[in-house]
Amino acid sequence: MSSLVNLQVNGEPRQCPVETRLPDLLEQMGTNPRLVAVEYNGEILHRQFWSETRIQEGDRLEIVTIVGGGSGLWEADQGKKSKAFSR
């Protein structure tokens, strides 16, 4: 019996040790778990289930990094700069 399982992450083949939990896999990949969403075998996996999810042979994961933008902070800063330059 192999001590590694084969899986796909974002369409790429990968291996991890048997009994690896999802949060551990994310950590091994250098991924910040607070900034990703995970699709597990075609279904969005809610964060509350991550710690009990063990990676199994043939699993398919899509890991998407969440990117923020459009917060009012940049616009507020721009407004301040505009006032500074308009003096």
C-alpha positions as CSV (number, residue, x, y, z in Angstrom):
1,M,0.0,0.0,0.0
2,S,1.3,3.4,-1.0
3,S,1.8,6.1,1.7
4,L,0.8,8.8,-0.9
5,V,-2.5,9.5,-2.6
6,N,-2.8,11.0,-6.1
7,L,-5.1,14.0,-6.6
8,Q,-5.6,17.0,-8.9
9,V,-5.3,20.5,-7.7
10,N,-6.4,23.2,-10.2
11,G,-6.1,20.6,-13.0
12,E,-2.5,19.6,-12.1
13,P,-1.5,16.2,-10.7
14,R,-0.2,16.3,-7.2
15,Q,0.5,13.8,-4.3
16,C,0.1,14.1,-0.6
17,P,0.5,11.7,2.3
18,V,-2.4,9.4,3.2
19,E,-4.8,10.9,5.8
20,T,-3.9,14.5,4.9
21,R,-6.6,16.9,6.0
22,L,-7.5,19.8,3.7
23,P,-6.1,22.6,6.0
24,D,-2.8,20.7,6.1
25,L,-2.7,20.4,2.3
26,L,-3.4,24.1,1.9
27,E,-0.5,24.9,4.4
28,Q,1.8,22.5,2.5
29,M,1.0,24.5,-0.7
30,G,1.8,27.8,1.0
31,T,-1.8,28.9,0.7
32,N,-3.4,31.3,3.2
33,P,-6.7,29.4,4.1
34,R,-8.4,32.7,4.9
35,L,-8.0,33.9,1.3
36,V,-9.2,30.9,-0.7
37,A,-12.4,29.1,-1.6
38,V,-12.2,25.4,-2.3
39,E,-14.2,23.3,-4.7
40,Y,-13.9,19.6,-3.7
41,N,-14.9,17.0,-6.3
42,G,-17.1,19.5,-8.1
43,E,-18.8,21.0,-5.0
44,I,-18.0,24.1,-3.1
45,L,-16.8,22.9,0.3
46,H,-17.9,25.2,3.2
47,R,-15.1,26.2,5.5
48,Q,-16.8,24.5,8.5
49,F,-16.1,21.1,6.9
50,W,-12.4,21.7,6.0
51,S,-10.9,20.3,9.2
52,E,-12.8,17.0,8.9
53,T,-12.1,16.6,5.1
54,R,-9.3,14.0,4.4
55,I,-7.8,14.0,1.0
56,Q,-8.5,10.7,-0.8
57,E,-7.1,9.0,-3.9
58,G,-8.5,10.7,-7.1
59,D,-9.8,13.8,-5.4
60,R,-10.2,16.9,-7.6
61,L,-9.7,20.3,-5.9
62,E,-10.0,23.7,-7.4
63,I,-8.5,26.3,-5.1
64,V,-9.4,29.9,-5.9
65,T,-7.7,32.9,-4.3
66,I,-10.0,35.6,-3.2
67,V,-8.9,39.0,-4.4
68,G,-10.5,42.1,-3.0
69,G,-10.8,45.4,-4.8
70,G,-13.0,48.5,-5.2
71,S,-13.0,49.4,-1.5
72,G,-13.7,53.0,-0.8
73,L,-10.2,53.4,0.8
74,W,-8.4,53.9,-2.5
75,E,-11.0,56.4,-3.7
76,A,-10.8,58.2,-0.4
77,D,-7.0,58.5,-0.7
78,Q,-7.4,59.7,-4.2
79,G,-9.7,62.4,-3.1
80,K,-7.3,63.6,-0.4
81,K,-4.5,63.7,-3.0
82,S,-6.7,65.6,-5.3
83,K,-7.4,68.2,-2.6
84,A,-3.7,68.4,-1.8
85,F,-2.8,69.0,-5.4
86,S,-5.5,71.5,-6.1
87,R,-4.3,74.0,-3.5
